[in-house]
Amino acid sequence: MDNQLVASWETVGSISMVSKPTPTLKPGDVLVRVAASGICGTDLHICKGETPHARNNVTIGHEFSGYVEAIHAETTTTAKIGDLVAIDPNVPCNKCTFCRTLKYHLCLNLWCIGVTCDGGMAKYVAVPASAVYVTAGISPEVASLAEPLSCVVHAVDTGSVKSGDRVLVIGAGPIGLMVTALCASGGAHVTVAELNATRRTAATEFGASVVTERVDIGGDPIQGYGFDVVFECVGLAATMSEALEYARAGGTIVWVGVATPTALVSVSPFTVYRRELTIKSTYTNPFGMERAVRILCDNKVNWANLISHTFALTEFDAAWAVFVKNSGLKVCIKP
């Protein structure tokens, strides 16, 4: 095959359209013709040089779907030529101490498609067969949401949300809306705090019982006011700190948003002690991909409404400008 146009992180501060050879297959690989690739906040962190493990000269794109184009003769997979598949970008070594103790997302030798090796912001990408998840009854755009939804599955699991819980979601971007949908569908009463009016409207569509610009818990959290679980889905130190203010005594705070490596959060140890708060974080998507694909294919939520903008790969610069403005929801590239 000839060279292909890709969106690649070449230098800090920019994503460049460059020409690279179309990938060839190794034993164990599958060649995917990319159909939809989402731009993620992680891509912006990579662009700014804020993702320490990212490698430059790597094609970005870790939220993508596509059609199986070819399968190496020595690859074992249940996927077939022509299948629409979602891709798990996180490929563990299955040998290190974390892999051996079922914490493969913390793998010491983790390969991240679109971060440490070439990803889906291209027409073709070669991936390990283990990264391929066959979908059914959904569009490529919806299938490309599997990776972020798998991260949200992990986040909601981490929050141990129960039916009837009062849940606060701070931030109604795509991740916050996914958290809202999963919590609400499980019977929780969800409040969403978001400054953007368009996103507040979307929060209602995705199951929020209450939407607001500012949170007022109405009383002393020691007396039971506030929320059982608070999900911070913005990634700013300020909102991560504020999240503690809204949790009732005995509550749980889950930091889902990704802060910069230098960000610091001020926390009162006495507050955490007196209210017996639990502060948790989430990292990627352990054991979430299979479940995320099932949720998407179940079609109980109109997941397509998370995608506000669609562009061709040749229009990447325009797509990136829309994404950086942060005024819509998910920006999707269709190579």
FENCORFEN-V40422 format. One record per helix or strand of 2 or more residues. SS is the DSSP state (A for helix, B for strand). FROM is the first residue (numbers start at 1). TO is the last residue. If there is no record, write none. Layout:
# FENCORFEN-V40422
SS/FROM/TO  SS/FROM/TO
This chain:
# FENCORFEN-V40422
B/3/11  B/14/21  B/29/38  A/41/47  B/58/59  B/63/71  B/84/87  B/90/91  A/97/100  A/104/106  B/111/113  B/124/128  A/129/131  B/132/134  A/140/143  A/146/159  B/166/170  A/174/185  B/189/193  A/197/205  B/210/212  A/221/223  B/227/232  A/237/245  B/247/255  A/269/274  B/278/281  A/289/298  A/303/306  B/307/312  A/313/325  B/330/334
